Amino acid sequence: MTRKLLITGFDPFGKDSINPSWEAVKRLPDAIDDCELVKLRLPVIFGEAAETVLQKAAEVCPEAILCVGQAGGRKAVTPEVVGINLREASLPDNAGKTPRNQPVVAGGPAAYFSTIPVREIMEAVKKEGISCALSYSAGVYVCNDLLYTLLHHYAGTAVRAGFIHVPYLPEQTDDQTASMPLETMVRAISIAVEILAITQTE
């Protein structure tokens, strides 16, 4: 039986003209193991990114949702352990929104732990010789907004949700800023999908 995995990347934002998250996601195959990959490009807009995912998920009924975003300055692929109930924009999103000290979900819990196997993913990616580490902060920008919203929406259900940050691409940086080749990111995300495929709830 074919399983569906909804996997997402983002539009460029800030001063960047490219976003490695979407560049990597769109290069993934259409299926990995017995998982059909449904790929979705997201706007870098508070609230709207999460709503776009939820609408698509209602249409395709995935067993898991894996979101990918850019974390400029990080040296490694970083599966996120936790999403927190806070919006705090250090720069405007692509709609010009700059929330300050706002909850993602009013009255929601302070935080949710990711429901994908982040440690197993990290270990499998590192085994392939790719720099990978767990992250305990997805920030307070649109990436965290998306992660927290999904974890809140699917809390108590069988649908698992998680987030992975990737570094800059080499073409986005100078020699002093950490980056990673696109093909390495694609391989790391493929491994994450492979782990999800073999650990899905039966």
VOMILO-99828 format. One record per residue (C-alpha): residue number from 1; residue in one letter; x, y, z. Coordinates in pm, 1 decimal, padded with zeros to 6 digits. Each point is the difference from the previous one (the first is absolute). Last residue first. Layout:
# residues N
SITE   num   residu         xx         yy         zz
SITE   NUM        A          X          Y          Z
...
***
This chain:
# residues 202
SITE   num   residu         xx         yy         zz
SITE   202        E    00105.2    00074.5    01101.2
SITE   201        T    00158.0    00311.9    00141.1
SITE   200        Q    00275.9    00108.4   -00232.1
SITE   199        T    00353.0   -00091.1    00106.9
SITE   198        I    00127.5   -00149.5   -00325.2
SITE   197        A   -00132.2    00278.2   -00222.0
SITE   196        L    00099.0    00274.7    00241.9
SITE   195        I    00357.2   -00126.2   -00003.1
SITE   194        E    00002.3   -00002.7   -00380.7
SITE   193        V   -00144.5    00351.7   -00001.7
SITE   192        A    00283.2    00121.5    00222.4
SITE   191        I    00249.6   -00172.3   -00230.1
SITE   190        S   -00146.5    00185.8   -00296.6
SITE   189        I    00033.1    00324.4    00194.7
SITE   188        A    00371.0   -00065.7    00054.3
SITE   187        R    00054.4   -00096.7   -00363.6
SITE   186        V   -00170.1    00315.7   -00124.9
SITE   185        M    00206.0    00210.2    00238.0
SITE   184        T    00321.1   -00158.0   -00126.9
SITE   183        E   -00104.7    00059.9   -00361.7
SITE   182        L   -00057.7    00367.3    00082.6
SITE   181        P    00351.9    00054.1    00127.9
SITE   180        M    00021.9    00127.4    00359.5
SITE   179        S    00077.5    00341.1    00146.7
SITE   178        A    00168.9    00165.2    00297.0
SITE   177        T    00099.7    00363.6   -00039.7
SITE   176        Q    00362.8    00112.0   -00030.3
SITE   175        D    00046.9   -00078.0   -00369.6
SITE   174        D   -00288.2    00222.6   -00102.8
SITE   173        T   -00352.3   -00126.8   -00009.7
SITE   172        Q   -00311.3   -00059.8   -00206.6
SITE   171        E    00180.7   -00184.3   -00281.3
SITE   170        P    00128.3   -00257.4    00248.6
SITE   169        L   -00358.1   -00095.3    00097.4
SITE   168        Y   -00104.1    00114.0    00345.3
SITE   167        P   -00059.6   -00255.3    00271.1
SITE   166        V   -00297.1   -00240.5    00032.0
SITE   165        H   -00270.8   -00005.6    00265.8
SITE   164        I   -00217.9   -00305.7    00053.0
SITE   163        F   -00355.8    00008.0    00131.0
SITE   162        G   -00244.3   -00254.7    00132.2
SITE   161        A   -00350.4   -00136.3   -00014.1
SITE   160        R   -00157.6   -00335.1    00070.9
SITE   159        V   -00361.7   -00075.6   -00083.9
SITE   158        A   -00140.9   -00267.2    00234.6
SITE   157        T   -00196.7    00254.3    00201.5
SITE   156        G    00036.4    00128.5    00358.0
SITE   155        A    00154.7    00329.6   -00105.6
SITE   154        Y   -00052.4    00048.6   -00374.5
SITE   153        H   -00100.2    00366.6    00007.5
SITE   152        H    00242.3    00092.5    00277.7
SITE   151        L    00293.4   -00175.0   -00166.4
SITE   150        L   -00088.1    00163.4   -00330.5
SITE   149        T   -00029.5    00346.3    00152.7
SITE   148        Y    00325.9   -00038.8    00193.6
SITE   147        L    00195.5   -00100.9   -00309.1
SITE   146        L   -00142.0    00276.0   -00219.3
SITE   145        D    00060.7    00279.0    00249.8
SITE   144        N    00345.4   -00145.1    00067.1
SITE   143        C    00087.6    00034.9   -00367.3
SITE   142        V   -00173.9    00339.9   -00025.5
SITE   141        Y    00220.8    00167.1    00262.4
SITE   140        V    00047.0   -00085.4    00367.6
SITE   139        G    00307.0   -00221.3   -00030.1
SITE   138        A   -00016.0   -00373.9   -00062.5
SITE   137        S    00180.1   -00047.4    00329.2
SITE   136        Y    00119.6   -00329.5    00143.5
SITE   135        S    00192.9   -00103.3   -00307.3
SITE   134        L    00126.8   -00354.2   -00049.3
SITE   133        A    00316.3   -00032.9   -00202.6
SITE   132        C    00098.8   -00096.5   -00353.3
SITE   131        S    00317.5    00028.5   -00207.3
SITE   130        I   -00021.5   -00262.7   -00272.0
SITE   129        G    00228.1   -00302.9    00017.0
SITE   128        E   -00272.3   -00249.3   -00086.1
SITE   127        K   -00008.1   -00113.0    00364.1
SITE   126        K   -00069.9    00362.9    00091.6
SITE   125        V   -00326.0   -00014.3   -00198.3
SITE   124        A   -00106.2   -00323.3    00170.4
SITE   123        E    00082.6    00131.3    00348.1
SITE   122        M   -00187.4    00325.1   -00054.7
SITE   121        I   -00304.1   -00177.3   -00140.3
SITE   120        E   -00009.8   -00242.2    00292.0
SITE   119        R    00023.4    00293.2    00241.2
SITE   118        V   -00276.9    00193.0   -00174.0
SITE   117        P   -00250.7   -00284.8   -00010.4
SITE   116        I   -00300.6    00212.8   -00110.3
SITE   115        T   -00247.7    00123.6    00260.5
SITE   114        S    00180.1    00324.1    00076.7
SITE   113        F   -00039.1    00112.6    00360.2
SITE   112        Y   -00263.5    00261.2    00071.3
SITE   111        A    00039.7    00329.3    00183.4
SITE   110        A   -00159.9    00263.2    00223.8
SITE   109        P   -00339.6   -00166.3   -00031.1
SITE   108        G   -00269.3    00187.7   -00193.2
SITE   107        G   -00209.6    00282.5    00144.2
SITE   106        A    00042.6    00213.9   -00310.4
SITE   105        V    00173.2   -00205.4   -00267.3
SITE   104        V    00321.4    00140.7   -00147.4
SITE   103        P    00025.3    00227.4    00299.8
SITE   102        Q    00113.1    00359.3   -00051.3
SITE   101        N    00311.4    00164.8    00145.8
SITE   100        R    00055.3    00216.7   -00306.7
SITE    99        P   -00155.0   -00064.0   -00340.2
SITE    98        T    00170.7    00164.3   -00298.5
SITE    97        K   -00221.2   -00056.8   -00304.7
SITE    96        G    00123.5    00142.4   -00330.2
SITE    95        A   -00167.6   -00263.7   -00214.7
SITE    94        N    00331.2   -00173.7   -00072.1
SITE    93        D    00080.1   -00008.4    00370.5
SITE    92        P    00144.4    00309.7    00160.4
SITE    91        L    00331.7   -00039.0    00183.9
SITE    90        S    00079.2   -00099.0    00358.3
SITE    89        A   -00353.5   -00134.1    00028.1
SITE    88        E   -00110.9   -00139.2    00335.1
SITE    87        R   -00282.2   -00253.4   -00005.9
SITE    86        L   -00018.9   -00230.7    00299.5
SITE    85        N   -00159.6   -00331.4    00093.3
SITE    84        I    00311.9   -00213.2   -00025.4
SITE    83        G    00093.3   -00283.5   -00236.4
SITE    82        V    00232.4   -00275.4    00119.9
SITE    81        V    00257.7   -00255.0   -00116.1
SITE    80        E    00093.1    00154.8   -00334.1
SITE    79        P    00202.1   -00211.1   -00243.0
SITE    78        T    00319.2    00191.3   -00082.6
SITE    77        V    00200.6   -00038.8   -00319.7
SITE    76        A    00335.2    00143.1    00097.0
SITE    75        K    00214.5    00312.9   -00007.4
SITE    74        R   -00266.2    00247.2    00105.8
SITE    73        G    00050.5    00356.9   -00115.9
SITE    72        G   -00319.8    00028.4   -00199.6
SITE    71        A   -00274.9   -00224.0    00127.8
SITE    70        Q   -00209.9   -00082.0   -00305.7
SITE    69        G   -00314.3   -00208.4    00027.5
SITE    68        V   -00130.7   -00352.2   -00051.8
SITE    67        C   -00338.6   -00135.2    00103.6
SITE    66        L   -00077.8   -00368.4    00040.8
SITE    65        I   -00364.0   -00101.4    00028.5
SITE    64        A   -00099.2   -00358.0    00076.5
SITE    63        E   -00277.6   -00245.0   -00083.1
SITE    62        P   -00124.0    00232.3   -00270.9
SITE    61        C   -00371.4    00060.9   -00064.3
SITE    60        V    00030.7    00154.1   -00351.4
SITE    59        E   -00267.1    00272.1    00011.5
SITE    58        A   -00007.2    00073.5    00373.0
SITE    57        A    00380.3    00003.8   -00010.3
SITE    56        K   -00005.7    00259.8   -00276.1
SITE    55        Q   -00222.4    00230.3    00205.3
SITE    54        L    00209.5   -00055.7    00311.2
SITE    53        V    00321.3    00079.8   -00186.4
SITE    52        T   -00133.2    00325.3   -00145.7
SITE    51        E   -00137.9    00095.6    00342.4
SITE    50        A    00343.6   -00049.8    00152.3
SITE    49        A    00169.7    00226.0   -00254.6
SITE    48        E   -00277.4    00258.3    00027.9
SITE    47        G    00029.5    00037.5    00376.4
SITE    46        F    00319.6    00204.2   -00013.7
SITE    45        I    00111.6    00047.4   -00358.0
SITE    44        V    00299.2   -00155.4   -00173.9
SITE    43        P   -00221.1   -00149.5   -00270.4
SITE    42        L    00016.1   -00376.9   -00041.5
SITE    41        R    00094.2   -00237.4   -00280.7
SITE    40        L   -00159.8   -00344.3    00022.4
SITE    39        K    00126.2   -00343.8   -00095.6
SITE    38        V   -00214.4   -00314.0    00036.2
SITE    37        L    00242.3   -00288.0    00038.9
SITE    36        E   -00140.4   -00350.9   -00044.8
SITE    35        C    00151.4   -00221.1    00266.9
SITE    34        D    00056.1   -00372.3   -00069.5
SITE    33        D    00378.9    00034.5   -00026.9
SITE    32        I    00050.5    00360.2   -00109.9
SITE    31        A   -00245.8    00140.6   -00253.2
SITE    30        D   -00020.9    00309.0   -00221.3
SITE    29        P    00376.3    00040.6    00014.9
SITE    28        L    00142.2    00298.5    00187.8
SITE    27        R    00116.3    00294.4   -00208.1
SITE    26        K   -00296.5    00219.8    00097.6
SITE    25        V    00085.2   -00045.0    00366.7
SITE    24        A    00361.6    00111.9   -00039.1
SITE    23        E   -00070.9    00325.2   -00186.3
SITE    22        W   -00293.0    00056.4    00234.8
SITE    21        S    00214.8   -00008.5    00310.9
SITE    20        P    00294.7    00166.7   -00171.5
SITE    19        N   -00192.2    00327.5   -00035.2
SITE    18        I    00106.4    00224.5   -00287.1
SITE    17        S   -00008.1    00375.1   -00065.2
SITE    16        D    00114.2    00083.6    00352.3
SITE    15        K   -00029.5    00347.8    00149.8
SITE    14        G   -00282.6   -00089.4    00234.8
SITE    13        F   -00192.3   -00299.0   -00127.3
SITE    12        P    00020.2   -00272.0   -00264.8
SITE    11        D   -00306.1   -00224.9   -00022.4
SITE    10        F   -00014.6   -00294.0    00238.3
SITE     9        G    00014.8   -00378.9   -00006.2
SITE     8        T   -00257.0   -00269.9    00070.7
SITE     7        I   -00042.1   -00375.3    00021.0
SITE     6        L   -00334.9   -00176.2    00024.8
SITE     5        L    00061.8   -00372.8    00037.3
SITE     4        K   -00250.7   -00240.4   -00147.3
SITE     3        R    00010.7   -00373.3    00056.1
SITE     2        T   -00032.7   -00253.0   -00278.4
SITE     1        M   -00140.6   -00338.7    00100.3
***
